[in-house]
Amino acid sequence: MVRAAALILSLFSLPIGPETVDLGNSTSVYLSRFECRDINRSTIVQRVCYSAGERTLLVAVRGSYQRYCGVPAATFDALMSAPSMGVYLNRVLRIAGADGRYNCTTS
């Protein structure tokens, strides 16, 4: 009983900082300016975070985050309402964006 109480108290004493996601290559992004949604209806997409002010989209696909920049709000809305988020992600953000339109030039 004492151990359980000590464990619970220690959880409350842990410092709480802003949530970050790792993009690989020693790059992390703070999520404080993003609206994030956990996705339960897709077998590929697990979480989507979007910053309208920065027009940046983060998509968790099978445990790894992918970042897309210059993404209009309408594209984010279309992804969220797409019948298949995985198909939309591949066709619109990856294939159609292969010309570099959604590349992030700064970290």
C-alpha positions as CSV (number, residue, x, y, z in Angstrom):
1,M,0.0,0.0,0.0
2,V,2.8,2.4,0.9
3,R,4.6,1.5,-2.4
4,A,1.5,2.3,-4.4
5,A,1.0,5.7,-2.7
6,A,4.7,6.5,-3.3
7,L,4.4,5.6,-6.9
8,I,1.3,7.8,-7.4
9,L,3.0,10.7,-5.6
10,S,6.1,10.4,-7.8
11,L,4.0,10.6,-10.9
12,F,2.6,14.0,-9.7
13,S,6.1,15.3,-9.1
14,L,7.4,14.6,-12.6
15,P,8.1,17.7,-14.6
16,I,5.6,18.2,-17.4
17,G,6.8,19.9,-20.5
18,P,5.5,20.4,-24.0
19,E,4.8,17.3,-26.0
20,T,7.3,16.7,-28.8
21,V,7.5,14.3,-31.7
22,D,10.7,13.0,-33.2
23,L,11.0,13.3,-37.0
24,G,14.3,11.5,-37.2
25,N,17.7,13.0,-38.1
26,S,17.8,14.5,-34.6
27,T,14.8,16.8,-35.4
28,S,12.0,17.3,-32.9
29,V,8.8,19.4,-33.2
30,Y,7.0,20.9,-30.2
31,L,3.2,20.3,-30.5
32,S,2.1,23.3,-28.5
33,R,1.0,25.1,-31.7
34,F,-0.6,22.1,-33.3
35,E,-4.1,20.7,-33.1
36,C,-3.7,16.9,-32.8
37,R,-6.2,14.1,-33.3
38,D,-5.8,10.4,-32.6
39,I,-7.1,8.4,-35.6
40,N,-9.0,5.2,-35.0
41,R,-10.6,4.7,-38.4
42,S,-7.4,4.1,-40.4
43,T,-5.1,1.1,-40.5
44,I,-2.2,3.2,-41.6
45,V,-2.7,6.7,-40.1
46,Q,-2.5,6.8,-36.3
47,R,-2.4,10.5,-35.5
48,V,-2.7,13.8,-37.4
49,C,-1.4,17.1,-36.1
50,Y,-2.0,20.4,-37.9
51,S,-0.9,24.0,-37.3
52,A,-3.0,26.4,-39.4
53,G,-0.8,29.3,-38.6
54,E,2.3,27.5,-39.8
55,R,0.4,25.4,-42.4
56,T,2.3,22.4,-41.2
57,L,0.9,18.9,-41.1
58,L,2.4,16.0,-39.1
59,V,1.1,12.5,-39.8
60,A,2.0,9.5,-37.7
61,V,2.1,6.5,-40.0
62,R,2.9,3.2,-38.4
63,G,4.8,4.8,-35.5
64,S,6.8,7.4,-37.5
65,Y,5.9,11.0,-38.0
66,Q,6.1,12.6,-41.4
67,R,6.0,16.4,-41.8
68,Y,4.5,18.3,-44.7
69,C,4.8,22.1,-45.0
70,G,2.7,24.6,-46.9
71,V,-0.4,22.5,-46.5
72,P,-3.6,24.6,-46.9
73,A,-6.4,24.1,-44.3
74,A,-8.6,22.7,-47.1
75,T,-6.1,19.9,-47.7
76,F,-6.1,19.1,-44.0
77,D,-9.9,19.1,-43.9
78,A,-10.0,16.8,-46.9
79,L,-7.6,14.4,-45.3
80,M,-9.7,14.3,-42.1
81,S,-12.9,13.6,-44.1
82,A,-11.5,11.3,-46.7
83,P,-13.1,7.8,-46.9
84,S,-9.6,6.4,-46.8
85,M,-7.0,8.5,-45.1
86,G,-4.2,6.2,-46.3
87,V,-5.2,6.6,-49.9
88,Y,-5.6,10.3,-49.6
89,L,-2.2,10.6,-47.9
90,N,-0.5,8.6,-50.6
91,R,-2.3,10.3,-53.6
92,V,-2.4,13.9,-52.5
93,L,0.5,14.5,-50.1
94,R,3.1,12.0,-51.3
95,I,2.5,11.4,-55.0
96,A,1.0,14.8,-55.9
97,G,3.4,16.5,-53.6
98,A,6.4,14.7,-55.1
99,D,7.1,18.0,-57.0
100,G,8.2,19.4,-53.7
101,R,5.2,21.5,-52.9
102,Y,4.9,20.1,-49.4
103,N,8.6,19.8,-48.6
104,C,9.8,21.5,-45.5
105,T,12.9,23.5,-46.1
106,T,13.7,24.5,-42.5
107,S,13.7,22.3,-39.4
